[in-house]
Amino acid sequence: MAHPADLTPGTIRTISSREVYRNPWLSLREDVVERPDGTRGIYSVVDRPDYAVVIAAEHGGFHLVEQYRYPVGGRYWEFPQGCFPQGRTGTAEELGRAELAEETGLSATSWTPLGTLYGWHGASGQAFTVFLATGLRAGTPRREHEEQDMRHRWVSRAEFERMIRTGAIRDDSTVAAYLLLQLHERAAG
């Protein structure tokens, strides 16, 4: 057992790790950990690939997508977002471009990274990078089979904020992305 003085404050050391479950979208592992005071415990960790969130902005508003979210049993609006399918990799911007085109058919001439956040850092290391996409051009969506019920529409900024207040938007990544956009706009003057 490590002596507490040997560990950086706040550091938890992994003693062992075992995969409990895996499918094409995620894996679940259970880690035995040692805390700085020497006590042991268990951490369950969901491993998923990082994803991109795209704020496709034009004419004072945003392009949103809506789909049925099975775990919460409802349809909700959100910014286009997603991760690479199993076996594909690339940069966060390449992923953002692919997701925007896939879900909305849109392409953009300007891509501004706004920041990278963790969506569920208490149980997963999965991060998401937020992009502001402007200079939009329409095209045909190329949705995955799982997205066959997806809808796409443009909303004004005022409507977007109303949708957050009324619960039509409940996606934490979308709300966090909007805050990053507001900080970006404030910094730009």
VMD Tcl script that draws the C-alpha trace (Angstrom):
set ca {
  {0.00 0.00 0.00}
  {1.33 3.44 -0.94}
  {1.96 5.87 1.83}
  {-0.31 8.96 1.56}
  {2.77 11.20 1.40}
  {3.87 9.35 -1.79}
  {0.77 10.42 -3.71}
  {0.05 13.84 -5.16}
  {-2.84 15.50 -3.27}
  {-6.10 14.41 -4.84}
  {-4.45 11.57 -6.76}
  {-6.17 8.21 -6.92}
  {-4.00 5.28 -7.97}
  {-5.32 2.39 -10.06}
  {-4.57 -0.98 -8.45}
  {-6.34 -3.16 -11.04}
  {-8.74 -2.80 -13.93}
  {-11.10 -5.20 -15.67}
  {-13.43 -4.76 -18.59}
  {-17.00 -5.61 -17.61}
  {-18.80 -4.94 -20.90}
  {-18.10 -3.85 -24.49}
  {-20.17 -3.06 -27.58}
  {-19.40 -1.04 -30.75}
  {-20.15 2.29 -28.98}
  {-18.65 1.98 -25.51}
  {-16.95 -0.18 -22.94}
  {-17.43 -0.34 -19.19}
  {-14.59 -1.14 -16.84}
  {-14.32 -1.55 -13.11}
  {-11.15 -0.25 -11.47}
  {-9.95 -1.00 -7.97}
  {-8.39 2.25 -6.75}
  {-6.36 3.49 -3.84}
  {-7.11 6.92 -2.43}
  {-4.45 9.27 -1.01}
  {-5.21 8.09 2.54}
  {-4.53 4.45 1.56}
  {-8.13 3.24 1.55}
  {-9.35 1.29 -1.45}
  {-12.53 1.51 -3.44}
  {-14.11 0.77 -6.80}
  {-14.59 3.11 -9.73}
  {-16.85 2.22 -12.67}
  {-15.69 3.98 -15.83}
  {-17.49 4.28 -19.17}
  {-15.01 4.57 -22.05}
  {-16.36 6.22 -25.19}
  {-14.64 8.08 -28.01}
  {-14.49 11.87 -27.83}
  {-17.08 13.77 -29.83}
  {-17.66 17.11 -31.53}
  {-20.51 19.59 -31.05}
  {-21.20 22.03 -33.89}
  {-22.90 25.40 -33.52}
  {-23.98 26.04 -37.11}
  {-24.84 29.73 -36.95}
  {-26.37 32.10 -39.49}
  {-28.92 34.93 -39.66}
  {-28.94 35.42 -35.88}
  {-29.80 31.82 -35.08}
  {-28.70 28.21 -35.14}
  {-29.33 24.94 -36.93}
  {-30.56 22.25 -34.53}
  {-31.39 18.58 -34.82}
  {-34.04 16.66 -32.90}
  {-34.24 12.95 -32.33}
  {-35.68 10.42 -29.92}
  {-33.26 9.74 -27.07}
  {-34.03 6.24 -25.85}
  {-32.40 6.42 -22.37}
  {-34.62 9.37 -21.36}
  {-37.65 8.37 -23.42}
  {-38.20 11.62 -25.29}
  {-37.44 13.78 -28.31}
  {-35.16 16.76 -27.72}
  {-33.42 19.43 -29.78}
  {-29.65 19.84 -29.71}
  {-26.70 21.08 -31.72}
  {-25.42 18.56 -34.27}
  {-22.92 16.28 -32.53}
  {-21.37 12.85 -32.53}
  {-18.26 10.72 -32.54}
  {-16.47 8.77 -35.25}
  {-17.85 5.29 -35.88}
  {-15.75 2.39 -34.67}
  {-12.59 2.04 -36.76}
  {-12.50 5.66 -37.98}
  {-10.33 8.42 -36.57}
  {-9.43 12.00 -37.38}
  {-9.12 15.45 -35.88}
  {-11.88 17.06 -33.86}
  {-12.55 19.48 -36.74}
  {-12.79 16.64 -39.26}
  {-15.28 14.99 -36.93}
  {-17.28 18.23 -36.60}
  {-17.40 18.64 -40.38}
  {-18.55 15.04 -40.82}
  {-21.26 15.29 -38.16}
  {-22.64 18.57 -39.49}
  {-22.88 17.19 -43.03}
  {-24.28 13.85 -41.88}
  {-27.00 15.24 -39.63}
  {-28.03 18.43 -41.49}
  {-26.47 18.32 -44.96}
  {-24.74 21.63 -44.20}
  {-21.11 22.45 -44.87}
  {-19.25 25.50 -43.57}
  {-16.38 27.63 -44.83}
  {-15.32 28.85 -41.39}
  {-14.60 26.66 -38.34}
  {-13.71 28.26 -35.00}
  {-12.87 25.98 -32.06}
  {-14.52 27.34 -28.90}
  {-13.22 24.88 -26.32}
  {-13.09 21.30 -25.09}
  {-15.09 20.08 -22.11}
  {-15.87 16.82 -20.32}
  {-19.50 15.73 -20.49}
  {-19.54 13.28 -17.59}
  {-16.17 13.47 -15.88}
  {-17.40 11.66 -12.76}
  {-17.80 8.43 -14.73}
  {-16.07 8.91 -18.12}
  {-13.04 10.58 -19.64}
  {-15.04 11.34 -22.80}
  {-14.50 14.91 -23.94}
  {-16.20 17.04 -26.56}
  {-14.85 19.88 -28.64}
  {-17.21 22.69 -29.59}
  {-16.96 24.45 -32.95}
  {-18.65 27.54 -34.34}
  {-19.40 26.84 -38.02}
  {-20.28 29.78 -40.28}
  {-20.41 30.45 -44.00}
  {-22.99 27.68 -44.35}
  {-24.03 25.93 -47.55}
  {-27.01 23.58 -47.83}
  {-26.70 19.96 -48.92}
  {-28.32 16.59 -48.38}
  {-28.05 14.89 -44.97}
  {-26.37 11.45 -44.89}
  {-27.75 10.18 -41.59}
  {-26.79 6.89 -39.98}
  {-29.47 4.21 -39.65}
  {-29.89 5.07 -35.94}
  {-30.67 8.69 -36.93}
  {-33.53 7.89 -39.29}
  {-36.05 9.77 -37.13}
  {-33.87 12.89 -36.87}
  {-35.32 16.29 -37.74}
  {-33.39 19.46 -38.61}
  {-34.44 23.09 -38.41}
  {-33.11 26.59 -37.94}
  {-34.18 28.58 -34.86}
  {-33.56 32.17 -33.86}
  {-31.35 32.86 -30.85}
  {-34.40 34.01 -28.87}
  {-36.24 30.78 -29.74}
  {-33.13 28.75 -28.81}
  {-33.02 30.33 -25.34}
  {-36.78 29.79 -24.91}
  {-36.28 26.11 -25.83}
  {-33.69 25.78 -23.05}
  {-36.03 27.41 -20.52}
  {-39.02 25.25 -21.50}
  {-37.12 21.95 -21.63}
  {-37.21 21.38 -25.40}
  {-33.41 21.47 -25.15}
  {-32.04 19.39 -22.27}
  {-28.73 18.27 -23.72}
  {-25.92 19.40 -21.44}
  {-23.40 19.53 -24.31}
  {-25.65 21.92 -26.24}
  {-26.15 24.23 -23.26}
  {-22.43 24.18 -22.42}
  {-21.56 24.86 -26.07}
  {-23.86 27.88 -26.03}
  {-22.04 29.25 -22.99}
  {-18.69 28.83 -24.80}
  {-20.18 30.73 -27.76}
  {-21.32 33.57 -25.48}
  {-17.85 33.78 -23.89}
  {-16.28 33.81 -27.37}
  {-18.59 36.61 -28.50}
  {-17.93 38.63 -25.34}
  {-14.16 38.29 -25.82}
  {-14.47 39.34 -29.47}
  {-16.24 42.53 -28.35}
}
mol new
graphics top color blue
foreach p $ca { graphics top sphere $p radius 0.5 }
foreach p [lrange $ca 0 end-1] q [lrange $ca 1 end] { graphics top cylinder $p $q radius 0.2 }
display resetview
